[in-house]
Amino acid sequence: MKSFIYILLLLSFNLYADVYKLKAVNVTSNIDCYIGDFNPPTKENKGFVSNVCTVDTGDSIVVIEAGPTYVFAKELNELIKKKYAKEVSYVIATNFHDDRYTGASFYKEKNIPIIAHKTIIKELEENPDKFNRIPRVTTKEEYAKSKVVDADIFTNDKYIIKGKNFNIEVLKLSKASNSVSDISVFVPSENFIFTGNTVFNGRMIKYAKYSNINEWIKALEKLEKMNVKYVMGGHGKEFDKTSYKPTLEYLRVLKQSVTKAYDDEVDVEDIYNYVDDKNFSYYDHYKTIAPLNAKTLYDQLEWE
């Protein structure tokens, strides 16, 4: 009987162990990042499709992105304790998307402050369907305790986290980019910036109904002027100082092509024939997403 109880306890203890099998990529001596899969949420990746980073400020760890589930955040937290023997002081959500935000339920339970832009409140209210994806590709155990929670600290243009060894700046580079709530996380002393969905690489840029082409380009042009050594996007494994350039170049092509075709009264169903974006065909999911991006921008122009 005792051995049976022991087995049950052991199974319970290991229920969520290594669900995501996280492996760190060392960016600087104080920053590790975990690279998300390049596909949409699937049973294989369990929603881990966007990048997550940890920053060691000396006296604590700041987590950038809560991740797709409670279990993901819990697993990352265990890795942090094992490597640093320090507590997490803040978690920053760079936008409202499910793959970045749902794991905030773990941090909420632990009373760890969640930082987000003030516009995240409205975006969460307006896009509840965004949170239907990950439950469909995870088991009940893998999605257990995952839910949408409220952030604790709402930033506007800038918020500073003061650490023992250096500070972290939460920045709003423009009014909107991929989403209205998009923010970036700048660590000046490490010459590092995490841009969230303002930068994509490896997989095709997604231009959504809540995206803003002009403000997105403005954010990237501001980033360009910052001349940061390490630029980690929300998707993709590249983090050198030029990793943002393909996103900027693509958005300029998309804007110019769609705007001209719209002004020439091209029909929406034919719009993609007028977008010269073949230079970006190396992106994963290019064939699926690129035509949709053109139609989405066209629809926005219709309602301007």
C-alpha positions as CSV (number, residue, x, y, z in Angstrom):
1,M,0.0,0.0,0.0
2,K,2.8,2.4,0.9
3,S,4.6,1.7,-2.4
4,F,1.3,2.4,-4.3
5,I,0.9,5.8,-2.5
6,Y,4.5,6.6,-3.2
7,I,4.0,5.9,-6.9
8,L,0.9,8.1,-7.0
9,L,2.8,10.9,-5.3
10,L,5.7,10.5,-7.8
11,L,3.3,10.6,-10.7
12,S,1.6,13.7,-9.3
13,F,5.0,15.4,-8.8
14,N,6.1,14.7,-12.4
15,L,2.7,15.4,-14.0
16,Y,3.9,18.7,-15.5
17,A,7.7,18.1,-15.5
18,D,9.4,18.8,-18.8
19,V,6.2,19.3,-20.8
20,Y,8.0,21.9,-22.9
21,K,11.6,20.7,-22.6
22,L,12.9,24.3,-22.5
23,K,16.4,25.0,-23.7
24,A,18.0,28.4,-23.2
25,V,19.9,30.4,-25.8
26,N,22.5,32.6,-24.1
27,V,22.4,36.1,-25.5
28,T,24.5,37.9,-22.9
29,S,25.9,36.9,-19.5
30,N,22.7,38.2,-17.9
31,I,20.1,37.3,-20.6
32,D,18.8,33.9,-21.7
33,C,16.1,33.4,-24.3
34,Y,13.9,30.4,-25.2
35,I,13.0,30.2,-28.9
36,G,9.4,29.4,-29.8
37,D,8.4,27.0,-32.6
38,F,8.0,28.6,-36.1
39,N,4.5,27.1,-36.5
40,P,1.1,28.1,-35.2
41,P,0.0,26.3,-32.0
42,T,0.0,22.5,-32.5
43,K,-0.1,19.4,-30.3
44,E,3.6,19.1,-30.8
45,N,4.6,22.6,-29.6
46,K,1.7,23.0,-27.1
47,G,1.4,26.7,-27.9
48,F,5.0,27.6,-27.4
49,V,5.4,29.5,-30.6
50,S,6.8,32.8,-29.5
51,N,10.1,33.8,-27.8
52,V,10.5,34.2,-24.0
53,C,13.5,35.7,-22.3
54,T,14.8,36.1,-18.7
55,V,17.0,38.9,-17.4
56,D,19.1,38.6,-14.3
57,T,19.3,42.1,-12.8
58,G,21.5,41.0,-9.9
59,D,19.0,40.7,-7.1
60,S,16.1,39.1,-9.1
61,I,15.0,37.8,-12.4
62,V,12.7,39.6,-14.8
63,V,10.8,37.4,-17.2
64,I,9.8,38.8,-20.7
65,E,6.6,37.1,-21.9
66,A,4.4,34.9,-19.7
67,G,4.2,32.1,-22.3
68,P,1.2,30.0,-23.5
69,T,0.1,28.1,-20.4
70,Y,0.3,28.0,-16.6
71,V,2.4,24.8,-17.0
72,F,4.9,26.6,-19.3
73,A,5.4,29.4,-16.8
74,K,5.8,26.9,-13.9
75,E,8.4,24.9,-15.8
76,L,10.3,28.1,-16.7
77,N,10.2,29.2,-13.1
78,E,11.7,25.9,-12.0
79,L,14.6,26.4,-14.5
80,I,15.1,29.9,-13.1
81,K,15.3,28.7,-9.5
82,K,17.7,25.9,-10.5
83,K,20.1,28.2,-12.5
84,Y,20.0,31.4,-10.5
85,A,18.6,30.5,-7.1
86,K,16.7,33.8,-7.3
87,E,13.1,34.8,-7.4
88,V,11.2,36.4,-10.3
89,S,10.3,40.0,-9.5
90,Y,8.3,40.9,-12.6
91,V,6.9,39.4,-15.8
92,I,6.4,41.6,-18.8
93,A,3.7,40.9,-21.4
94,T,4.6,42.6,-24.7
95,N,1.0,42.2,-26.1
96,F,-2.3,40.4,-25.5
97,H,-1.8,37.3,-27.7
98,D,-2.5,33.9,-26.1
99,D,0.9,32.4,-26.8
100,R,2.5,35.3,-24.8
101,Y,-0.1,36.0,-22.2
102,T,-2.0,33.0,-20.9
103,G,1.0,31.8,-18.7
104,A,0.4,35.0,-16.7
105,S,-2.0,33.0,-14.6
106,F,1.0,31.3,-12.9
107,Y,2.6,34.6,-12.0
108,K,-0.7,36.0,-10.8
109,E,-1.1,33.0,-8.4
110,K,2.4,33.7,-7.1
111,N,1.7,37.5,-6.6
112,I,4.4,38.4,-9.1
113,P,3.5,41.7,-10.8
114,I,2.5,41.5,-14.4
115,I,3.5,44.5,-16.6
116,A,1.6,45.4,-19.8
117,H,0.6,48.4,-21.9
118,K,-2.7,50.0,-20.8
119,T,-4.3,49.2,-24.1
120,I,-4.1,45.5,-23.3
121,I,-7.4,45.8,-21.3
122,K,-9.4,46.7,-24.4
123,E,-7.6,44.2,-26.7
124,L,-8.3,41.4,-24.3
125,E,-12.0,42.4,-24.2
126,E,-12.3,42.7,-27.9
127,N,-10.5,39.5,-28.9
128,P,-11.7,36.6,-26.6
129,D,-11.6,34.2,-29.5
130,K,-7.8,34.6,-29.5
131,F,-7.7,32.3,-26.5
132,N,-9.5,29.4,-28.1
133,R,-6.4,28.1,-29.9
134,I,-4.2,26.6,-27.2
135,P,-6.9,24.6,-25.4
136,R,-7.5,22.8,-28.7
137,V,-3.9,21.6,-29.0
138,T,-3.2,20.7,-25.3
139,T,-4.6,18.2,-22.9
140,K,-6.6,19.1,-19.9
141,E,-3.5,18.5,-17.8
142,E,-1.2,20.6,-20.0
143,Y,-3.7,23.5,-20.0
144,A,-4.6,23.1,-16.3
145,K,-5.0,26.4,-14.4
146,S,-4.3,28.5,-17.5
147,K,-6.6,31.4,-17.8
148,V,-6.7,35.1,-18.8
149,V,-5.9,37.3,-15.8
150,D,-5.5,41.1,-15.4
151,A,-2.1,42.7,-15.5
152,D,-1.0,44.6,-12.3
153,I,1.0,47.4,-13.7
154,F,0.0,49.3,-16.8
155,T,2.5,51.4,-18.7
156,N,2.0,54.1,-21.2
157,D,5.1,55.4,-23.0
158,K,7.8,54.1,-20.6
159,Y,8.2,52.1,-17.4
160,I,11.5,51.5,-15.6
161,I,12.3,48.4,-13.5
162,K,15.2,49.2,-11.2
163,G,17.5,46.2,-10.5
164,K,20.5,45.9,-8.3
165,N,23.1,45.9,-11.2
166,F,21.1,47.7,-13.9
167,N,17.7,48.9,-15.0
168,I,15.2,47.7,-17.6
169,E,13.2,50.0,-19.7
170,V,9.7,49.0,-20.9
171,L,9.1,51.1,-24.1
172,K,6.3,52.0,-26.4
173,L,8.0,52.5,-29.7
174,S,4.8,53.7,-31.5
175,K,1.0,53.8,-31.0
176,A,0.7,50.3,-32.5
177,S,2.4,47.7,-34.7
178,N,1.3,44.1,-35.0
179,S,-1.1,44.9,-32.1
180,V,-2.0,48.1,-30.3
181,S,-0.7,46.8,-27.0
182,D,2.8,46.0,-28.4
183,I,5.7,47.1,-26.2
184,S,9.4,46.5,-26.2
185,V,11.9,45.7,-23.4
186,F,15.2,47.6,-23.6
187,V,18.2,46.7,-21.4
188,P,20.7,49.5,-22.1
189,S,23.6,48.0,-20.1
190,E,23.3,44.8,-22.1
191,N,22.8,46.5,-25.4
192,F,19.7,44.3,-25.8
193,I,16.1,44.9,-26.8
194,F,13.2,42.4,-26.9
195,T,10.7,43.8,-29.5
196,G,7.9,41.3,-29.2
197,N,5.8,41.1,-32.4
198,T,7.3,44.3,-33.7
199,V,9.9,42.0,-35.3
200,F,9.5,38.6,-36.9
201,N,12.1,36.4,-38.5
202,G,12.1,32.8,-39.6
203,R,8.3,32.8,-40.1
204,M,6.1,35.1,-42.1
205,I,5.0,38.4,-40.6
206,K,1.3,38.4,-39.7
207,Y,-0.5,41.6,-40.5
208,A,-3.8,41.3,-38.5
209,K,-7.0,43.3,-38.3
210,Y,-5.7,45.2,-35.3
211,S,-2.3,46.0,-36.9
212,N,-1.3,49.5,-38.0
213,I,1.1,49.6,-41.0
214,N,2.2,53.2,-40.6
215,E,2.8,53.0,-36.8
216,W,4.5,49.6,-37.2
217,I,7.0,51.1,-39.7
218,K,7.5,54.1,-37.4
219,A,8.3,51.7,-34.5
220,L,10.9,49.9,-36.6
221,E,12.5,53.1,-37.9
222,K,12.8,54.2,-34.2
223,L,14.4,50.9,-33.4
224,E,16.8,51.4,-36.3
225,K,18.0,54.7,-34.8
226,M,18.6,53.1,-31.4
227,N,21.4,51.0,-33.0
228,V,21.0,48.2,-30.4
229,K,23.5,45.3,-30.7
230,Y,21.1,42.5,-29.8
231,V,17.6,42.6,-31.2
232,M,15.4,39.7,-30.2
233,G,12.0,39.5,-32.0
234,G,8.8,37.9,-30.9
235,H,9.3,35.1,-33.4
236,G,12.5,33.7,-34.8
237,K,16.0,32.7,-33.6
238,E,18.0,35.6,-35.0
239,F,19.0,38.3,-32.6
240,D,21.8,40.3,-34.2
241,K,21.5,44.1,-34.7
242,T,20.0,43.7,-38.2
243,S,17.4,41.1,-37.4
244,Y,14.6,43.7,-37.6
245,K,15.4,44.7,-41.2
246,P,13.4,42.1,-43.1
247,T,10.3,43.0,-41.2
248,L,10.8,46.7,-42.0
249,E,11.5,46.0,-45.7
250,Y,8.5,43.7,-46.0
251,L,6.1,46.2,-44.4
252,R,7.3,49.0,-46.7
253,V,6.7,46.7,-49.7
254,L,3.3,45.7,-48.5
255,K,2.2,49.3,-47.8
256,Q,3.5,50.7,-51.2
257,S,2.1,47.8,-53.2
258,V,-1.4,47.6,-51.6
259,T,-1.8,51.4,-51.4
260,K,-1.0,51.8,-55.1
261,A,-3.3,49.0,-56.2
262,Y,-6.1,50.3,-54.0
263,D,-5.7,53.8,-55.5
264,D,-5.8,52.2,-58.9
265,E,-9.1,50.6,-58.0
266,V,-7.9,47.0,-58.1
267,D,-10.4,44.6,-56.6
268,V,-9.7,43.0,-53.2
269,E,-9.7,39.5,-54.7
270,D,-6.9,40.4,-57.1
271,I,-4.9,42.5,-54.7
272,Y,-2.2,40.0,-54.0
273,N,-1.2,39.8,-57.7
274,Y,0.0,43.4,-57.3
275,V,2.2,42.8,-54.2
276,D,5.9,42.2,-55.1
277,D,7.0,40.3,-52.0
278,K,8.9,37.4,-53.5
279,N,12.1,38.4,-51.7
280,F,10.4,37.2,-48.5
281,S,9.3,33.8,-49.8
282,Y,12.0,32.1,-47.7
283,Y,9.8,32.7,-44.6
284,D,7.9,29.8,-43.1
285,H,4.2,29.9,-44.0
286,Y,4.8,32.6,-46.6
287,K,2.3,31.1,-49.1
288,T,-0.5,31.0,-46.6
289,I,0.0,34.3,-44.8
290,A,1.3,36.7,-47.4
291,P,-2.0,36.9,-49.5
292,L,-4.0,37.3,-46.3
293,N,-1.8,40.2,-45.2
294,A,-2.5,42.1,-48.5
295,K,-6.3,41.6,-48.1
296,T,-6.2,42.7,-44.5
297,L,-4.4,45.9,-45.3
298,Y,-6.8,46.5,-48.3
299,D,-9.8,46.1,-46.0
300,Q,-8.3,48.7,-43.6
301,L,-7.9,51.2,-46.5
302,E,-11.5,50.6,-47.4
303,W,-12.5,51.9,-43.9
304,E,-10.2,54.8,-43.6
